[in-house]
Amino acid sequence: MNIRYFAFVFFVLISIVSFSQKKKKGEEHRTMEPATPPTEVKKTEPIKKDTLPKISVLTQHYARKYSAAVQWNDYEVAKDALYDLIIENPGNDSLIFDLALYYYQNQKSASAVLVSNELLVRNPKNIAALEISAGGYEALGVPDKALQNYESLYLLTNNVSTLYKMAFLQYRLKRYKESLASSDIIMAHKDLETMKASFEGADKKPKEYPVKVAVLNLKGMATLDQGDKVGAKKLFEQALAIAPDFVLAKENLAKTK
């Protein structure tokens, strides 16, 4: 997702709404008319102009400003245009989401959380807003709030990556039993063997590893923190048997000696 894409979607949506309104009016008129003999031609009254959605002059101006700013790679001006569009169209959730996404992508986590939470007040099941809010809280170092949103997100999507986020945050909050339970759900997933995740390798560069390795390592961490060095060692060794160069498991294994 990027800001250019949403600019395009915004204009397309305006066109679609206008078209659907015209189509709906035409269909309602046809269905309400009594049947007429084939020889009789009945004229359909034209749609009145004031029944179509109106786009204010200011909205059109700010939309052009937004489009030009994106075209010329000036995202600060594009952000200002988004604010202008939101003031003119306060009920348009897609514009508010674009603003939340802008803040999130530019690592302005506090603003990303505040804006996305505005959308969640309107619709607590807004998946995209939940994702931004959860990620923003996590970046701000507020794991309990992040976990709440990831839990809501998981209930709506059943996404394994979200469940892993939950398991990790539960571990950070020292909710070890919950973390282990979440990890076990992931381990039982039918597609686990084919799932990959990116972690930093020994050369400090991102590298793909099986998700199973990360989950075994996480389970080992939760087990170790509860004082079970023997159980933790077994879990770290299982992770390294799959991926011998998995740095986190190597480091954690050393803590069991």
C-alpha positions as CSV (number, residue, x, y, z in Angstrom):
1,M,0.0,0.0,0.0
2,N,1.3,3.5,-0.7
3,I,-0.1,7.0,-0.9
4,R,-0.2,7.0,-4.7
5,Y,-2.5,4.1,-4.7
6,F,-5.0,5.8,-2.4
7,A,-5.0,8.9,-4.5
8,F,-6.1,6.8,-7.4
9,V,-8.7,5.0,-5.4
10,F,-10.2,8.3,-4.1
11,F,-10.9,9.5,-7.6
12,V,-12.2,6.2,-8.8
13,L,-14.6,6.0,-5.8
14,I,-16.1,9.4,-6.7
15,S,-16.7,8.2,-10.2
16,I,-18.3,5.0,-9.0
17,V,-20.6,6.7,-6.6
18,S,-21.8,9.1,-9.3
19,F,-22.4,6.3,-11.7
20,S,-24.2,4.0,-9.2
21,Q,-26.5,6.9,-8.2
22,K,-27.4,7.4,-11.9
23,K,-27.9,3.7,-12.4
24,K,-30.0,3.3,-9.2
25,K,-32.4,6.1,-10.2
26,G,-32.8,4.6,-13.6
27,E,-33.6,1.1,-12.2
28,E,-36.1,2.4,-9.7
29,H,-37.9,4.3,-12.3
30,R,-38.2,1.2,-14.5
31,T,-39.4,-1.1,-11.8
32,M,-42.1,1.3,-10.6
33,E,-43.6,1.8,-14.1
34,P,-46.6,-0.4,-15.0
35,A,-46.3,-2.6,-18.0
36,T,-47.2,-0.9,-21.3
37,P,-48.2,-2.4,-24.6
38,P,-45.4,-3.0,-27.1
39,T,-46.7,-0.3,-29.3
40,E,-46.7,2.4,-26.6
41,V,-43.4,4.2,-26.0
42,K,-43.2,5.9,-22.7
43,K,-40.6,8.6,-22.1
44,T,-38.4,8.3,-19.1
45,E,-37.9,11.6,-17.3
46,P,-34.3,12.7,-17.0
47,I,-32.6,12.5,-13.7
48,K,-32.6,15.8,-11.9
49,K,-29.1,17.2,-11.5
50,D,-29.7,18.0,-7.8
51,T,-30.2,14.3,-7.0
52,L,-26.6,13.4,-7.9
53,P,-23.8,13.6,-5.4
54,K,-22.2,17.0,-5.3
55,I,-18.4,17.5,-5.0
56,S,-17.6,20.9,-3.6
57,V,-15.2,23.2,-5.5
58,L,-12.9,23.1,-2.5
59,T,-12.8,19.3,-2.5
60,Q,-11.9,19.3,-6.1
61,H,-9.2,21.9,-5.5
62,Y,-7.6,19.9,-2.6
63,A,-7.9,16.7,-4.6
64,R,-5.9,18.3,-7.4
65,K,-3.4,19.6,-4.9
66,Y,-3.0,16.2,-3.4
67,S,-2.5,14.5,-6.8
68,A,0.1,17.1,-7.8
69,A,2.0,16.7,-4.5
70,V,2.1,13.0,-4.9
71,Q,3.2,13.3,-8.5
72,W,6.1,15.6,-7.5
73,N,7.0,13.5,-4.5
74,D,6.2,16.1,-1.9
75,Y,4.5,14.1,0.7
76,E,4.4,16.9,3.3
77,V,2.2,18.9,0.9
78,A,0.2,15.7,0.2
79,K,-0.4,15.3,3.9
80,D,-1.6,18.9,4.2
81,A,-4.0,18.3,1.3
82,L,-5.3,15.2,3.1
83,Y,-6.1,17.4,6.1
84,D,-7.9,19.8,3.8
85,L,-9.9,17.0,2.2
86,I,-10.8,15.6,5.7
87,I,-12.0,19.0,6.9
88,E,-14.2,19.2,3.8
89,N,-15.3,15.6,4.0
90,P,-15.2,14.6,7.7
91,G,-17.3,11.4,7.2
92,N,-14.9,9.9,4.6
93,D,-13.1,7.1,6.5
94,S,-10.8,6.3,3.5
95,L,-9.2,9.8,3.7
96,I,-8.6,9.4,7.5
97,F,-7.1,6.0,6.9
98,D,-4.7,7.5,4.2
99,L,-3.6,10.0,6.9
100,A,-3.0,7.3,9.5
101,L,-1.0,5.3,6.9
102,Y,1.1,8.3,6.0
103,Y,2.0,8.7,9.7
104,Y,2.7,5.0,10.2
105,Q,4.9,4.8,7.1
106,N,6.9,7.8,8.2
107,Q,7.4,6.4,11.7
108,K,5.2,9.0,13.4
109,S,3.7,6.4,15.6
110,A,1.9,8.6,18.1
111,S,0.0,10.4,15.3
112,A,-0.6,7.1,13.5
113,V,-2.2,5.7,16.7
114,L,-4.4,8.8,17.3
115,V,-5.7,8.9,13.7
116,S,-6.3,5.1,13.4
117,N,-8.1,5.1,16.8
118,E,-10.5,7.7,15.4
119,L,-11.5,5.2,12.8
120,L,-11.8,2.5,15.5
121,V,-14.3,4.7,17.4
122,R,-16.4,4.7,14.2
123,N,-15.9,1.0,13.5
124,P,-14.1,-1.2,16.0
125,K,-13.8,-4.0,13.4
126,N,-11.9,-1.9,10.9
127,I,-9.1,-4.3,10.1
128,A,-6.7,-1.9,8.5
129,A,-7.1,0.6,11.4
130,L,-6.5,-2.1,14.0
131,E,-3.3,-3.1,12.2
132,I,-1.9,0.4,12.2
133,S,-3.0,1.1,15.8
134,A,-1.4,-2.1,17.0
135,G,1.8,-1.5,15.1
136,G,1.9,2.1,16.4
137,Y,1.5,1.1,20.0
138,E,4.2,-1.5,19.6
139,A,6.6,1.0,18.2
140,L,5.8,3.4,21.0
141,G,6.6,0.7,23.6
142,V,3.1,0.2,24.8
143,P,2.8,-3.6,24.6
144,D,-0.5,-4.0,26.5
145,K,-2.4,-1.7,24.1
146,A,-0.7,-3.3,21.1
147,L,-1.7,-6.7,22.3
148,Q,-5.3,-5.7,22.7
149,N,-5.5,-4.6,19.1
150,Y,-3.6,-7.6,17.8
151,E,-6.1,-9.8,19.7
152,S,-9.0,-8.0,18.1
153,L,-7.3,-8.3,14.7
154,Y,-6.7,-12.0,15.1
155,L,-10.3,-12.7,16.0
156,L,-11.3,-11.0,12.7
157,T,-8.6,-12.4,10.4
158,N,-7.3,-15.7,12.0
159,N,-3.9,-14.6,10.7
160,V,-0.9,-16.6,11.9
161,S,1.5,-13.6,11.7
162,T,-0.9,-11.7,14.0
163,L,-0.9,-14.6,16.4
164,Y,2.9,-14.7,16.5
165,K,2.8,-11.0,17.3
166,M,0.4,-11.8,20.2
167,A,2.6,-14.6,21.5
168,F,5.7,-12.3,21.5
169,L,3.9,-9.5,23.2
170,Q,2.4,-11.9,25.8
171,Y,6.0,-13.0,26.5
172,R,7.1,-9.4,26.9
173,L,4.3,-8.8,29.4
174,K,5.4,-12.0,31.3
175,R,2.1,-13.7,30.5
176,Y,4.0,-16.9,29.8
177,K,1.1,-19.4,29.8
178,E,-0.7,-17.3,27.3
179,S,2.4,-16.9,25.1
180,L,3.0,-20.7,25.2
181,A,-0.7,-21.4,24.4
182,S,-0.6,-19.0,21.4
183,S,2.7,-20.6,20.3
184,D,1.1,-24.1,20.4
185,I,-1.8,-22.9,18.2
186,I,0.8,-21.8,15.6
187,M,2.7,-25.0,15.9
188,A,-0.5,-26.9,15.1
189,H,-1.3,-24.9,12.0
190,K,-1.8,-27.0,8.9
191,D,0.5,-24.8,6.8
192,L,3.3,-24.4,9.4
193,E,5.9,-26.3,7.4
194,T,5.7,-24.0,4.5
195,M,5.5,-20.7,6.4
196,K,8.5,-18.3,6.4
197,A,9.5,-15.2,8.3
198,S,12.3,-12.7,8.0
199,F,14.9,-12.4,10.8
200,E,18.4,-10.9,11.0
201,G,21.1,-13.5,10.0
202,A,24.6,-13.8,11.3
203,D,25.7,-11.2,8.7
204,K,23.2,-8.7,10.1
205,K,21.1,-8.9,6.9
206,P,17.5,-10.0,6.7
207,K,17.1,-13.7,6.0
208,E,14.1,-15.9,5.6
209,Y,13.6,-18.7,8.2
210,P,10.8,-21.2,8.8
211,V,8.2,-19.8,11.2
212,K,8.5,-23.0,13.2
213,V,12.1,-22.0,14.1
214,A,10.9,-18.6,15.5
215,V,8.1,-20.2,17.5
216,L,10.4,-22.9,19.0
217,N,12.8,-20.1,20.0
218,L,9.9,-18.1,21.6
219,K,8.7,-21.1,23.5
220,G,12.2,-21.7,24.7
221,M,12.4,-18.1,26.0
222,A,9.1,-18.3,27.9
223,T,10.2,-21.7,29.3
224,L,13.6,-20.3,30.3
225,D,12.1,-17.3,32.0
226,Q,10.1,-19.6,34.2
227,G,13.2,-21.3,35.4
228,D,13.1,-24.5,33.3
229,K,16.6,-24.5,31.8
230,V,16.4,-28.2,30.7
231,G,13.1,-27.7,28.9
232,A,14.3,-24.4,27.3
233,K,17.5,-26.1,26.1
234,K,15.5,-28.8,24.3
235,L,13.4,-26.2,22.5
236,F,16.4,-24.1,21.4
237,E,18.1,-27.3,20.1
238,Q,15.0,-28.2,18.1
239,A,15.1,-24.7,16.5
240,L,18.8,-25.0,15.7
241,A,18.3,-28.5,14.2
242,I,16.1,-26.9,11.6
243,A,18.1,-23.7,11.1
244,P,21.7,-24.0,12.6
245,D,22.4,-20.4,11.8
246,F,19.4,-18.9,13.6
247,V,21.2,-16.4,15.8
248,L,18.6,-15.8,18.4
249,A,18.3,-19.5,19.3
250,K,22.1,-19.8,19.4
251,E,22.3,-16.8,21.9
252,N,19.5,-18.2,24.0
253,L,21.0,-21.7,24.1
254,A,24.1,-20.2,25.6
255,K,21.9,-18.9,28.5
256,T,20.9,-22.4,29.5
257,K,24.5,-23.5,30.4
